[in-house]
């Protein structure tokens, strides 16, 4: 932008106001012998003209500054480049310890709860994982459709083996799958994941009998029988009792894994594997991990 003093232009180049033009002429016509006071006034006028010019020529306003999804500057700062993750290689997976894998699941769940899931290109990851997989954990979950296991731990394609059966118990087929995942493929962690408001747990408590469901629920009965001396209402109407049985079912399943799979028990005693339990809370998305 240039200013034409001789022509007395009302507007400058692409948008100075006539007021700004008058200020600019005043500045340039000020006597060289200005006092300090006049110099201060001159500098003040110059700043004013600069600001006016900026607004008129660049259109730089608060509403047009970059902002986060909710429009706040703070959110813009927090909305850094999205996390991007690729499929684990064998070397990367093998370098992890069981505790590091557990920590990564805990951190992933925190991101799930906070709504800051990692950005993933699943189409690309499918192609990357096509020639091999090196998952770092096996998760045994209930069949329940309200538990998106990979999302709950912010994991992507090739990260997890997920076994699902109503009531998250470990029969021979599940044990074989776990042995494949850990002994053959190299996973470092088994997580038995129960959850609140579980229909399978309620069915086992109420002794539901229907087709193959009867035999399936028999796998959960030991957790119900564990509370034979419970003095309260031992029906699915009692939320406290359902919660107690659901947690006990996770503990019983872990004990059964150690008892019925010498392969996995040996891996755990050698420090190659960790077997842990957790409960998924549907109302918050939080997973509570059981203490050892
Ligand atoms: Zn369930």
Boltz pocket constraint, residues with backbone or C-beta under 6 A from the ligand:
constraints:
  - pocket:
      binder: B
      contacts: [[A, 142], [A, 143], [A, 144], [A, 166], [A, 167], [A, 195], [A, 197], [A, 198], [A, 199], [A, 200], [A, 201]]
      max_distance: 6.0
